[in-house]
């Protein structure tokens, strides 16, 4: 799909829990702009969140905008989740589930694992869809870090203890702690 006036190509998908439009930033990194469906409509199958990839009804989504022109992200918008290319799913689950403590919500999706906290559909998606691709070098466009925000010092201390118990190195900082996943992606953890 070509977006009028933006000179950008976009992909789209209906994931059952959300409707998504996929764009690329100026460095070619992927950005998913999405709108969640109400959580009470999310399904569960065999103990896993029911997510899918179906065609998006673009015209229905456009009608929901009520003819208003795009003016950028609304005030208060947040990054809902990150997707990371990883070397293998077992290692990523050992880090993101076992060490960081995210709940596994969907693990039978082909080549991907979805993890969350607090009942959300996913805060972290890991996938092996770029298997065999070289890791980004120091001057290549890449995700430099992302931040996990916790509500209190006790949660931070518990997470630090679990990372250490799982053999994951960490560094304490004034804001919280810093850890690195097995592929070098930096995770900052701080108290809100």
CNS distance restraints for C-alpha pairs under 8 A (distance, minus, plus):
assign (resid   1 and name CA) (resid   9 and name CA) 5.75 0.50 0.50
assign (resid   1 and name CA) (resid  10 and name CA) 5.40 0.50 0.50
assign (resid   1 and name CA) (resid  11 and name CA) 6.47 0.50 0.50
assign (resid   2 and name CA) (resid   7 and name CA) 6.92 0.50 0.50
assign (resid   2 and name CA) (resid   8 and name CA) 5.96 0.50 0.50
assign (resid   2 and name CA) (resid   9 and name CA) 4.77 0.50 0.50
assign (resid   2 and name CA) (resid  10 and name CA) 6.33 0.50 0.50
assign (resid   3 and name CA) (resid   7 and name CA) 6.41 0.50 0.50
assign (resid   3 and name CA) (resid   8 and name CA) 5.87 0.50 0.50
assign (resid   3 and name CA) (resid   9 and name CA) 6.41 0.50 0.50
assign (resid   3 and name CA) (resid  10 and name CA) 7.08 0.50 0.50
assign (resid   8 and name CA) (resid  23 and name CA) 7.54 0.50 0.50
assign (resid   8 and name CA) (resid  24 and name CA) 7.98 0.50 0.50
assign (resid   9 and name CA) (resid  23 and name CA) 6.75 0.50 0.50
assign (resid   9 and name CA) (resid  24 and name CA) 7.92 0.50 0.50
assign (resid  10 and name CA) (resid  21 and name CA) 6.47 0.50 0.50
assign (resid  10 and name CA) (resid  22 and name CA) 5.28 0.50 0.50
assign (resid  10 and name CA) (resid  23 and name CA) 5.00 0.50 0.50
assign (resid  10 and name CA) (resid  24 and name CA) 7.75 0.50 0.50
assign (resid  11 and name CA) (resid  21 and name CA) 5.69 0.50 0.50
assign (resid  11 and name CA) (resid  22 and name CA) 4.76 0.50 0.50
assign (resid  11 and name CA) (resid  23 and name CA) 6.80 0.50 0.50
assign (resid  12 and name CA) (resid  19 and name CA) 7.82 0.50 0.50
assign (resid  12 and name CA) (resid  20 and name CA) 5.56 0.50 0.50
assign (resid  12 and name CA) (resid  21 and name CA) 4.42 0.50 0.50
assign (resid  12 and name CA) (resid  22 and name CA) 5.87 0.50 0.50
assign (resid  12 and name CA) (resid  55 and name CA) 7.04 0.50 0.50
assign (resid  12 and name CA) (resid  56 and name CA) 5.91 0.50 0.50
assign (resid  13 and name CA) (resid  19 and name CA) 6.11 0.50 0.50
assign (resid  13 and name CA) (resid  20 and name CA) 5.25 0.50 0.50
assign (resid  13 and name CA) (resid  21 and name CA) 6.61 0.50 0.50
assign (resid  13 and name CA) (resid  53 and name CA) 5.83 0.50 0.50
assign (resid  13 and name CA) (resid  54 and name CA) 5.67 0.50 0.50
assign (resid  13 and name CA) (resid  55 and name CA) 5.25 0.50 0.50
assign (resid  13 and name CA) (resid  56 and name CA) 4.75 0.50 0.50
assign (resid  14 and name CA) (resid  18 and name CA) 6.23 0.50 0.50
assign (resid  14 and name CA) (resid  19 and name CA) 4.64 0.50 0.50
assign (resid  14 and name CA) (resid  20 and name CA) 6.26 0.50 0.50
assign (resid  14 and name CA) (resid  52 and name CA) 7.18 0.50 0.50
assign (resid  14 and name CA) (resid  53 and name CA) 5.68 0.50 0.50
assign (resid  14 and name CA) (resid  54 and name CA) 5.00 0.50 0.50
assign (resid  14 and name CA) (resid  55 and name CA) 5.75 0.50 0.50
assign (resid  14 and name CA) (resid  56 and name CA) 4.71 0.50 0.50
assign (resid  14 and name CA) (resid  57 and name CA) 7.76 0.50 0.50
assign (resid  15 and name CA) (resid  19 and name CA) 6.07 0.50 0.50
assign (resid  15 and name CA) (resid  20 and name CA) 7.46 0.50 0.50
assign (resid  15 and name CA) (resid  51 and name CA) 5.42 0.50 0.50
assign (resid  15 and name CA) (resid  52 and name CA) 4.65 0.50 0.50
assign (resid  15 and name CA) (resid  53 and name CA) 4.90 0.50 0.50
assign (resid  15 and name CA) (resid  54 and name CA) 6.45 0.50 0.50
assign (resid  16 and name CA) (resid  37 and name CA) 7.64 0.50 0.50
assign (resid  16 and name CA) (resid  42 and name CA) 7.08 0.50 0.50
assign (resid  16 and name CA) (resid  50 and name CA) 7.40 0.50 0.50
assign (resid  16 and name CA) (resid  51 and name CA) 5.55 0.50 0.50
assign (resid  16 and name CA) (resid  52 and name CA) 5.92 0.50 0.50
assign (resid  16 and name CA) (resid  53 and name CA) 7.66 0.50 0.50
assign (resid  17 and name CA) (resid  36 and name CA) 5.97 0.50 0.50
assign (resid  17 and name CA) (resid  37 and name CA) 5.38 0.50 0.50
assign (resid  17 and name CA) (resid  38 and name CA) 7.72 0.50 0.50
assign (resid  17 and name CA) (resid  39 and name CA) 7.42 0.50 0.50
assign (resid  17 and name CA) (resid  41 and name CA) 7.53 0.50 0.50
assign (resid  17 and name CA) (resid  42 and name CA) 5.57 0.50 0.50
assign (resid  17 and name CA) (resid  50 and name CA) 7.93 0.50 0.50
assign (resid  17 and name CA) (resid  51 and name CA) 6.42 0.50 0.50
assign (resid  17 and name CA) (resid 121 and name CA) 7.14 0.50 0.50
assign (resid  18 and name CA) (resid  34 and name CA) 6.40 0.50 0.50
assign (resid  18 and name CA) (resid  35 and name CA) 5.45 0.50 0.50
assign (resid  18 and name CA) (resid  36 and name CA) 4.16 0.50 0.50
assign (resid  18 and name CA) (resid  37 and name CA) 5.18 0.50 0.50
assign (resid  19 and name CA) (resid  34 and name CA) 5.42 0.50 0.50
assign (resid  19 and name CA) (resid  35 and name CA) 5.42 0.50 0.50
assign (resid  19 and name CA) (resid  36 and name CA) 6.55 0.50 0.50
assign (resid  19 and name CA) (resid  37 and name CA) 7.58 0.50 0.50
assign (resid  19 and name CA) (resid  56 and name CA) 6.84 0.50 0.50
assign (resid  20 and name CA) (resid  32 and name CA) 6.31 0.50 0.50
assign (resid  20 and name CA) (resid  33 and name CA) 5.71 0.50 0.50
assign (resid  20 and name CA) (resid  34 and name CA) 4.20 0.50 0.50
assign (resid  20 and name CA) (resid  35 and name CA) 6.66 0.50 0.50
assign (resid  20 and name CA) (resid  56 and name CA) 7.71 0.50 0.50
assign (resid  21 and name CA) (resid  32 and name CA) 5.73 0.50 0.50
assign (resid  21 and name CA) (resid  33 and name CA) 5.30 0.50 0.50
assign (resid  21 and name CA) (resid  34 and name CA) 6.20 0.50 0.50
assign (resid  22 and name CA) (resid  30 and name CA) 6.85 0.50 0.50
assign (resid  22 and name CA) (resid  31 and name CA) 5.75 0.50 0.50
assign (resid  22 and name CA) (resid  32 and name CA) 4.55 0.50 0.50
assign (resid  22 and name CA) (resid  33 and name CA) 6.38 0.50 0.50
assign (resid  23 and name CA) (resid  30 and name CA) 5.85 0.50 0.50
assign (resid  23 and name CA) (resid  31 and name CA) 5.13 0.50 0.50
assign (resid  23 and name CA) (resid  32 and name CA) 6.30 0.50 0.50
assign (resid  23 and name CA) (resid  33 and name CA) 7.74 0.50 0.50
assign (resid  24 and name CA) (resid  28 and name CA) 5.06 0.50 0.50
assign (resid  24 and name CA) (resid  29 and name CA) 5.30 0.50 0.50
assign (resid  24 and name CA) (resid  30 and name CA) 4.55 0.50 0.50
assign (resid  24 and name CA) (resid  31 and name CA) 5.68 0.50 0.50
assign (resid  25 and name CA) (resid  29 and name CA) 5.38 0.50 0.50
assign (resid  25 and name CA) (resid  30 and name CA) 6.38 0.50 0.50
assign (resid  25 and name CA) (resid  31 and name CA) 6.74 0.50 0.50
assign (resid  27 and name CA) (resid 141 and name CA) 6.01 0.50 0.50
assign (resid  28 and name CA) (resid 141 and name CA) 7.86 0.50 0.50
assign (resid  29 and name CA) (resid 141 and name CA) 7.34 0.50 0.50
assign (resid  29 and name CA) (resid 142 and name CA) 7.23 0.50 0.50
assign (resid  37 and name CA) (resid  41 and name CA) 6.96 0.50 0.50
assign (resid  37 and name CA) (resid  42 and name CA) 7.66 0.50 0.50
assign (resid  38 and name CA) (resid  42 and name CA) 7.29 0.50 0.50
assign (resid  39 and name CA) (resid 120 and name CA) 7.96 0.50 0.50
assign (resid  42 and name CA) (resid  49 and name CA) 7.35 0.50 0.50
assign (resid  42 and name CA) (resid  50 and name CA) 6.95 0.50 0.50
assign (resid  43 and name CA) (resid  49 and name CA) 6.10 0.50 0.50
assign (resid  43 and name CA) (resid  50 and name CA) 5.09 0.50 0.50
assign (resid  43 and name CA) (resid  51 and name CA) 7.93 0.50 0.50
assign (resid  44 and name CA) (resid  48 and name CA) 5.38 0.50 0.50
assign (resid  44 and name CA) (resid  49 and name CA) 4.52 0.50 0.50
assign (resid  44 and name CA) (resid  50 and name CA) 4.99 0.50 0.50
assign (resid  45 and name CA) (resid  49 and name CA) 6.34 0.50 0.50
assign (resid  45 and name CA) (resid  50 and name CA) 5.79 0.50 0.50
assign (resid  48 and name CA) (resid 105 and name CA) 5.36 0.50 0.50
assign (resid  48 and name CA) (resid 106 and name CA) 5.08 0.50 0.50
assign (resid  48 and name CA) (resid 107 and name CA) 7.58 0.50 0.50
assign (resid  49 and name CA) (resid 105 and name CA) 5.54 0.50 0.50
assign (resid  49 and name CA) (resid 106 and name CA) 5.59 0.50 0.50
assign (resid  49 and name CA) (resid 121 and name CA) 7.14 0.50 0.50
assign (resid  50 and name CA) (resid 106 and name CA) 7.66 0.50 0.50
assign (resid  51 and name CA) (resid 106 and name CA) 7.98 0.50 0.50
assign (resid  57 and name CA) (resid  61 and name CA) 6.42 0.50 0.50
assign (resid  58 and name CA) (resid  62 and name CA) 6.09 0.50 0.50
assign (resid  59 and name CA) (resid  63 and name CA) 6.16 0.50 0.50
assign (resid  60 and name CA) (resid  64 and name CA) 6.38 0.50 0.50
assign (resid  61 and name CA) (resid  65 and name CA) 6.86 0.50 0.50
assign (resid  62 and name CA) (resid  66 and name CA) 7.23 0.50 0.50
assign (resid  62 and name CA) (resid  67 and name CA) 7.51 0.50 0.50
assign (resid  63 and name CA) (resid  67 and name CA) 6.92 0.50 0.50
assign (resid  73 and name CA) (resid  77 and name CA) 6.35 0.50 0.50
assign (resid  80 and name CA) (resid 123 and name CA) 6.14 0.50 0.50
assign (resid  81 and name CA) (resid 122 and name CA) 6.42 0.50 0.50
assign (resid  81 and name CA) (resid 123 and name CA) 4.07 0.50 0.50
assign (resid  81 and name CA) (resid 124 and name CA) 5.47 0.50 0.50
assign (resid  81 and name CA) (resid 125 and name CA) 7.38 0.50 0.50
assign (resid  82 and name CA) (resid 123 and name CA) 6.31 0.50 0.50
assign (resid  82 and name CA) (resid 124 and name CA) 5.14 0.50 0.50
assign (resid  82 and name CA) (resid 125 and name CA) 6.20 0.50 0.50
assign (resid  83 and name CA) (resid 124 and name CA) 5.86 0.50 0.50
assign (resid  83 and name CA) (resid 125 and name CA) 4.45 0.50 0.50
assign (resid  83 and name CA) (resid 126 and name CA) 5.61 0.50 0.50
assign (resid  83 and name CA) (resid 127 and name CA) 7.52 0.50 0.50
assign (resid  84 and name CA) (resid 124 and name CA) 7.61 0.50 0.50
assign (resid  84 and name CA) (resid 125 and name CA) 6.21 0.50 0.50
assign (resid  84 and name CA) (resid 126 and name CA) 4.80 0.50 0.50
assign (resid  84 and name CA) (resid 127 and name CA) 6.36 0.50 0.50
assign (resid  85 and name CA) (resid 126 and name CA) 5.87 0.50 0.50
assign (resid  85 and name CA) (resid 127 and name CA) 5.12 0.50 0.50
assign (resid  85 and name CA) (resid 128 and name CA) 5.74 0.50 0.50
assign (resid  85 and name CA) (resid 129 and name CA) 6.90 0.50 0.50
assign (resid  85 and name CA) (resid 130 and name CA) 6.36 0.50 0.50
assign (resid  86 and name CA) (resid  92 and name CA) 6.80 0.50 0.50
assign (resid  86 and name CA) (resid 126 and name CA) 6.29 0.50 0.50
assign (resid  86 and name CA) (resid 127 and name CA) 5.83 0.50 0.50
assign (resid  86 and name CA) (resid 128 and name CA) 5.51 0.50 0.50
assign (resid  86 and name CA) (resid 130 and name CA) 7.94 0.50 0.50
assign (resid  86 and name CA) (resid 131 and name CA) 7.77 0.50 0.50
assign (resid  86 and name CA) (resid 183 and name CA) 6.87 0.50 0.50
assign (resid  87 and name CA) (resid  91 and name CA) 7.81 0.50 0.50
assign (resid  87 and name CA) (resid  92 and name CA) 7.91 0.50 0.50
assign (resid  87 and name CA) (resid 128 and name CA) 6.11 0.50 0.50
assign (resid  87 and name CA) (resid 131 and name CA) 6.54 0.50 0.50
assign (resid  87 and name CA) (resid 183 and name CA) 7.53 0.50 0.50
assign (resid  88 and name CA) (resid  92 and name CA) 6.41 0.50 0.50
assign (resid  88 and name CA) (resid 127 and name CA) 7.68 0.50 0.50
assign (resid  88 and name CA) (resid 128 and name CA) 6.15 0.50 0.50
assign (resid  89 and name CA) (resid  93 and name CA) 5.95 0.50 0.50
assign (resid  89 and name CA) (resid 111 and name CA) 7.66 0.50 0.50
assign (resid  89 and name CA) (resid 112 and name CA) 6.97 0.50 0.50
assign (resid  89 and name CA) (resid 113 and name CA) 6.81 0.50 0.50
assign (resid  89 and name CA) (resid 126 and name CA) 7.16 0.50 0.50
assign (resid  89 and name CA) (resid 127 and name CA) 6.86 0.50 0.50
assign (resid  89 and name CA) (resid 128 and name CA) 7.09 0.50 0.50
assign (resid  90 and name CA) (resid  94 and name CA) 6.16 0.50 0.50
assign (resid  91 and name CA) (resid  95 and name CA) 6.42 0.50 0.50
assign (resid  91 and name CA) (resid 182 and name CA) 7.55 0.50 0.50
assign (resid  92 and name CA) (resid  96 and name CA) 5.92 0.50 0.50
assign (resid  92 and name CA) (resid  97 and name CA) 7.82 0.50 0.50
assign (resid  92 and name CA) (resid 126 and name CA) 7.06 0.50 0.50
assign (resid  92 and name CA) (resid 181 and name CA) 7.70 0.50 0.50
assign (resid  92 and name CA) (resid 182 and name CA) 7.46 0.50 0.50
assign (resid  93 and name CA) (resid  97 and name CA) 4.98 0.50 0.50
assign (resid  93 and name CA) (resid  98 and name CA) 6.63 0.50 0.50
assign (resid  93 and name CA) (resid 113 and name CA) 7.59 0.50 0.50
assign (resid  94 and name CA) (resid  98 and name CA) 4.85 0.50 0.50
assign (resid  94 and name CA) (resid  99 and name CA) 6.38 0.50 0.50
assign (resid  95 and name CA) (resid  99 and name CA) 4.87 0.50 0.50
assign (resid  95 and name CA) (resid 100 and name CA) 6.23 0.50 0.50
assign (resid  95 and name CA) (resid 168 and name CA) 7.94 0.50 0.50
assign (resid  95 and name CA) (resid 181 and name CA) 6.53 0.50 0.50
assign (resid  95 and name CA) (resid 182 and name CA) 7.57 0.50 0.50
assign (resid  96 and name CA) (resid 100 and name CA) 4.94 0.50 0.50
assign (resid  96 and name CA) (resid 101 and name CA) 6.37 0.50 0.50
assign (resid  96 and name CA) (resid 102 and name CA) 5.95 0.50 0.50
assign (resid  96 and name CA) (resid 115 and name CA) 7.64 0.50 0.50
assign (resid  96 and name CA) (resid 181 and name CA) 7.97 0.50 0.50
assign (resid  97 and name CA) (resid 101 and name CA) 4.73 0.50 0.50
assign (resid  97 and name CA) (resid 102 and name CA) 4.63 0.50 0.50
assign (resid  97 and name CA) (resid 103 and name CA) 6.04 0.50 0.50
assign (resid  97 and name CA) (resid 104 and name CA) 6.54 0.50 0.50
assign (resid  97 and name CA) (resid 115 and name CA) 7.21 0.50 0.50
assign (resid  98 and name CA) (resid 102 and name CA) 7.51 0.50 0.50
assign (resid  98 and name CA) (resid 166 and name CA) 7.40 0.50 0.50
assign (resid  99 and name CA) (resid 159 and name CA) 7.74 0.50 0.50
assign (resid  99 and name CA) (resid 162 and name CA) 5.87 0.50 0.50
assign (resid  99 and name CA) (resid 163 and name CA) 4.96 0.50 0.50
assign (resid  99 and name CA) (resid 166 and name CA) 5.75 0.50 0.50
assign (resid  99 and name CA) (resid 168 and name CA) 7.31 0.50 0.50
assign (resid 100 and name CA) (resid 159 and name CA) 6.53 0.50 0.50
assign (resid 100 and name CA) (resid 162 and name CA) 7.43 0.50 0.50
assign (resid 100 and name CA) (resid 163 and name CA) 6.62 0.50 0.50
assign (resid 101 and name CA) (resid 159 and name CA) 7.54 0.50 0.50
assign (resid 102 and name CA) (resid 115 and name CA) 5.60 0.50 0.50
assign (resid 102 and name CA) (resid 116 and name CA) 5.23 0.50 0.50
assign (resid 102 and name CA) (resid 117 and name CA) 5.60 0.50 0.50
assign (resid 103 and name CA) (resid 115 and name CA) 5.27 0.50 0.50
assign (resid 103 and name CA) (resid 116 and name CA) 5.17 0.50 0.50
assign (resid 103 and name CA) (resid 117 and name CA) 5.96 0.50 0.50
assign (resid 104 and name CA) (resid 113 and name CA) 7.40 0.50 0.50
assign (resid 104 and name CA) (resid 114 and name CA) 6.09 0.50 0.50
assign (resid 104 and name CA) (resid 115 and name CA) 4.48 0.50 0.50
assign (resid 104 and name CA) (resid 116 and name CA) 6.60 0.50 0.50
assign (resid 105 and name CA) (resid 113 and name CA) 7.96 0.50 0.50
assign (resid 105 and name CA) (resid 114 and name CA) 5.74 0.50 0.50
assign (resid 105 and name CA) (resid 115 and name CA) 5.45 0.50 0.50
assign (resid 105 and name CA) (resid 116 and name CA) 6.76 0.50 0.50
assign (resid 105 and name CA) (resid 121 and name CA) 7.15 0.50 0.50
assign (resid 105 and name CA) (resid 122 and name CA) 7.28 0.50 0.50
assign (resid 106 and name CA) (resid 113 and name CA) 5.86 0.50 0.50
assign (resid 106 and name CA) (resid 114 and name CA) 5.07 0.50 0.50
assign (resid 106 and name CA) (resid 115 and name CA) 7.08 0.50 0.50
assign (resid 107 and name CA) (resid 112 and name CA) 6.54 0.50 0.50
assign (resid 107 and name CA) (resid 113 and name CA) 4.54 0.50 0.50
assign (resid 107 and name CA) (resid 114 and name CA) 6.31 0.50 0.50
assign (resid 108 and name CA) (resid 112 and name CA) 7.36 0.50 0.50
assign (resid 108 and name CA) (resid 113 and name CA) 7.23 0.50 0.50
assign (resid 109 and name CA) (resid 113 and name CA) 6.73 0.50 0.50
assign (resid 111 and name CA) (resid 127 and name CA) 5.52 0.50 0.50
assign (resid 111 and name CA) (resid 128 and name CA) 5.48 0.50 0.50
assign (resid 111 and name CA) (resid 129 and name CA) 6.37 0.50 0.50
assign (resid 112 and name CA) (resid 125 and name CA) 6.94 0.50 0.50
assign (resid 112 and name CA) (resid 126 and name CA) 5.53 0.50 0.50
assign (resid 112 and name CA) (resid 127 and name CA) 4.12 0.50 0.50
assign (resid 112 and name CA) (resid 128 and name CA) 6.54 0.50 0.50
assign (resid 112 and name CA) (resid 129 and name CA) 7.90 0.50 0.50
assign (resid 113 and name CA) (resid 125 and name CA) 5.81 0.50 0.50
assign (resid 113 and name CA) (resid 126 and name CA) 5.32 0.50 0.50
assign (resid 113 and name CA) (resid 127 and name CA) 6.38 0.50 0.50
assign (resid 114 and name CA) (resid 121 and name CA) 7.95 0.50 0.50
assign (resid 114 and name CA) (resid 122 and name CA) 5.69 0.50 0.50
assign (resid 114 and name CA) (resid 123 and name CA) 7.65 0.50 0.50
assign (resid 114 and name CA) (resid 124 and name CA) 5.95 0.50 0.50
assign (resid 114 and name CA) (resid 125 and name CA) 4.52 0.50 0.50
assign (resid 114 and name CA) (resid 126 and name CA) 6.49 0.50 0.50
assign (resid 115 and name CA) (resid 121 and name CA) 7.73 0.50 0.50
assign (resid 115 and name CA) (resid 122 and name CA) 5.09 0.50 0.50
assign (resid 115 and name CA) (resid 123 and name CA) 6.07 0.50 0.50
assign (resid 115 and name CA) (resid 124 and name CA) 5.20 0.50 0.50
assign (resid 115 and name CA) (resid 125 and name CA) 6.30 0.50 0.50
assign (resid 116 and name CA) (resid 120 and name CA) 5.83 0.50 0.50
assign (resid 116 and name CA) (resid 121 and name CA) 6.44 0.50 0.50
assign (resid 116 and name CA) (resid 122 and name CA) 4.40 0.50 0.50
assign (resid 116 and name CA) (resid 123 and name CA) 4.79 0.50 0.50
assign (resid 116 and name CA) (resid 124 and name CA) 6.35 0.50 0.50
assign (resid 117 and name CA) (resid 122 and name CA) 7.55 0.50 0.50
assign (resid 117 and name CA) (resid 123 and name CA) 7.11 0.50 0.50
assign (resid 136 and name CA) (resid 140 and name CA) 5.50 0.50 0.50
assign (resid 136 and name CA) (resid 141 and name CA) 7.18 0.50 0.50
assign (resid 136 and name CA) (resid 142 and name CA) 6.50 0.50 0.50
assign (resid 143 and name CA) (resid 185 and name CA) 7.23 0.50 0.50
assign (resid 144 and name CA) (resid 185 and name CA) 6.66 0.50 0.50
assign (resid 144 and name CA) (resid 186 and name CA) 6.58 0.50 0.50
assign (resid 145 and name CA) (resid 185 and name CA) 6.11 0.50 0.50
assign (resid 145 and name CA) (resid 186 and name CA) 4.56 0.50 0.50
assign (resid 145 and name CA) (resid 187 and name CA) 5.67 0.50 0.50
assign (resid 145 and name CA) (resid 188 and name CA) 7.05 0.50 0.50
assign (resid 146 and name CA) (resid 186 and name CA) 6.63 0.50 0.50
assign (resid 146 and name CA) (resid 187 and name CA) 5.30 0.50 0.50
assign (resid 146 and name CA) (resid 188 and name CA) 6.16 0.50 0.50
assign (resid 147 and name CA) (resid 187 and name CA) 5.73 0.50 0.50
assign (resid 147 and name CA) (resid 188 and name CA) 4.57 0.50 0.50
assign (resid 147 and name CA) (resid 189 and name CA) 5.70 0.50 0.50
assign (resid 147 and name CA) (resid 190 and name CA) 7.31 0.50 0.50
assign (resid 148 and name CA) (resid 187 and name CA) 6.95 0.50 0.50
assign (resid 148 and name CA) (resid 188 and name CA) 6.07 0.50 0.50
assign (resid 148 and name CA) (resid 189 and name CA) 4.74 0.50 0.50
assign (resid 148 and name CA) (resid 190 and name CA) 6.46 0.50 0.50
assign (resid 149 and name CA) (resid 189 and name CA) 5.81 0.50 0.50
assign (resid 149 and name CA) (resid 190 and name CA) 5.06 0.50 0.50
assign (resid 149 and name CA) (resid 191 and name CA) 5.51 0.50 0.50
assign (resid 149 and name CA) (resid 192 and name CA) 5.75 0.50 0.50
assign (resid 150 and name CA) (resid 155 and name CA) 6.56 0.50 0.50
assign (resid 150 and name CA) (resid 156 and name CA) 6.65 0.50 0.50
assign (resid 150 and name CA) (resid 189 and name CA) 7.21 0.50 0.50
assign (resid 150 and name CA) (resid 190 and name CA) 6.04 0.50 0.50
assign (resid 150 and name CA) (resid 191 and name CA) 4.73 0.50 0.50
assign (resid 150 and name CA) (resid 192 and name CA) 5.93 0.50 0.50
assign (resid 151 and name CA) (resid 155 and name CA) 7.04 0.50 0.50
assign (resid 151 and name CA) (resid 191 and name CA) 5.50 0.50 0.50
assign (resid 151 and name CA) (resid 192 and name CA) 5.50 0.50 0.50
assign (resid 152 and name CA) (resid 156 and name CA) 6.60 0.50 0.50
assign (resid 152 and name CA) (resid 191 and name CA) 5.73 0.50 0.50
assign (resid 152 and name CA) (resid 192 and name CA) 7.35 0.50 0.50
assign (resid 153 and name CA) (resid 157 and name CA) 6.11 0.50 0.50
assign (resid 153 and name CA) (resid 191 and name CA) 6.73 0.50 0.50
assign (resid 154 and name CA) (resid 158 and name CA) 6.12 0.50 0.50
assign (resid 155 and name CA) (resid 159 and name CA) 6.11 0.50 0.50
assign (resid 156 and name CA) (resid 160 and name CA) 6.14 0.50 0.50
assign (resid 156 and name CA) (resid 176 and name CA) 7.10 0.50 0.50
assign (resid 156 and name CA) (resid 189 and name CA) 7.58 0.50 0.50
assign (resid 156 and name CA) (resid 190 and name CA) 7.35 0.50 0.50
assign (resid 156 and name CA) (resid 191 and name CA) 7.22 0.50 0.50
assign (resid 157 and name CA) (resid 161 and name CA) 6.16 0.50 0.50
assign (resid 158 and name CA) (resid 162 and name CA) 6.18 0.50 0.50
assign (resid 159 and name CA) (resid 163 and name CA) 6.12 0.50 0.50
assign (resid 160 and name CA) (resid 164 and name CA) 6.25 0.50 0.50
assign (resid 160 and name CA) (resid 170 and name CA) 7.53 0.50 0.50
assign (resid 160 and name CA) (resid 177 and name CA) 7.72 0.50 0.50
assign (resid 161 and name CA) (resid 165 and name CA) 6.05 0.50 0.50
assign (resid 162 and name CA) (resid 166 and name CA) 6.05 0.50 0.50
assign (resid 163 and name CA) (resid 167 and name CA) 6.30 0.50 0.50
assign (resid 163 and name CA) (resid 168 and name CA) 5.05 0.50 0.50
assign (resid 163 and name CA) (resid 169 and name CA) 7.09 0.50 0.50
assign (resid 163 and name CA) (resid 170 and name CA) 7.37 0.50 0.50
assign (resid 164 and name CA) (resid 168 and name CA) 5.46 0.50 0.50
assign (resid 164 and name CA) (resid 169 and name CA) 6.51 0.50 0.50
assign (resid 164 and name CA) (resid 170 and name CA) 7.52 0.50 0.50
assign (resid 168 and name CA) (resid 179 and name CA) 7.58 0.50 0.50
assign (resid 169 and name CA) (resid 179 and name CA) 6.48 0.50 0.50
assign (resid 169 and name CA) (resid 180 and name CA) 7.67 0.50 0.50
assign (resid 170 and name CA) (resid 177 and name CA) 6.62 0.50 0.50
assign (resid 170 and name CA) (resid 178 and name CA) 5.59 0.50 0.50
assign (resid 170 and name CA) (resid 179 and name CA) 4.69 0.50 0.50
assign (resid 170 and name CA) (resid 180 and name CA) 7.55 0.50 0.50
assign (resid 171 and name CA) (resid 177 and name CA) 5.42 0.50 0.50
assign (resid 171 and name CA) (resid 178 and name CA) 5.13 0.50 0.50
assign (resid 171 and name CA) (resid 179 and name CA) 6.61 0.50 0.50
assign (resid 172 and name CA) (resid 176 and name CA) 5.94 0.50 0.50
assign (resid 172 and name CA) (resid 177 and name CA) 4.25 0.50 0.50
assign (resid 172 and name CA) (resid 178 and name CA) 6.45 0.50 0.50
assign (resid 173 and name CA) (resid 177 and name CA) 5.08 0.50 0.50
assign (resid 173 and name CA) (resid 178 and name CA) 7.13 0.50 0.50
assign (resid 175 and name CA) (resid 189 and name CA) 7.68 0.50 0.50
assign (resid 175 and name CA) (resid 190 and name CA) 5.36 0.50 0.50
assign (resid 175 and name CA) (resid 191 and name CA) 7.08 0.50 0.50
assign (resid 176 and name CA) (resid 188 and name CA) 7.47 0.50 0.50
assign (resid 176 and name CA) (resid 189 and name CA) 5.52 0.50 0.50
assign (resid 176 and name CA) (resid 190 and name CA) 4.42 0.50 0.50
assign (resid 176 and name CA) (resid 191 and name CA) 6.66 0.50 0.50
assign (resid 177 and name CA) (resid 188 and name CA) 5.99 0.50 0.50
assign (resid 177 and name CA) (resid 189 and name CA) 5.21 0.50 0.50
assign (resid 177 and name CA) (resid 190 and name CA) 6.62 0.50 0.50
assign (resid 178 and name CA) (resid 186 and name CA) 6.95 0.50 0.50
assign (resid 178 and name CA) (resid 187 and name CA) 5.75 0.50 0.50
assign (resid 178 and name CA) (resid 188 and name CA) 4.59 0.50 0.50
assign (resid 178 and name CA) (resid 189 and name CA) 6.11 0.50 0.50
assign (resid 179 and name CA) (resid 186 and name CA) 5.92 0.50 0.50
assign (resid 179 and name CA) (resid 187 and name CA) 5.22 0.50 0.50
assign (resid 179 and name CA) (resid 188 and name CA) 6.54 0.50 0.50
assign (resid 179 and name CA) (resid 189 and name CA) 7.95 0.50 0.50
assign (resid 180 and name CA) (resid 184 and name CA) 5.33 0.50 0.50
assign (resid 180 and name CA) (resid 185 and name CA) 5.39 0.50 0.50
assign (resid 180 and name CA) (resid 186 and name CA) 4.47 0.50 0.50
assign (resid 180 and name CA) (resid 187 and name CA) 5.80 0.50 0.50
assign (resid 181 and name CA) (resid 185 and name CA) 5.36 0.50 0.50
assign (resid 181 and name CA) (resid 186 and name CA) 6.61 0.50 0.50
assign (resid 181 and name CA) (resid 187 and name CA) 7.44 0.50 0.50
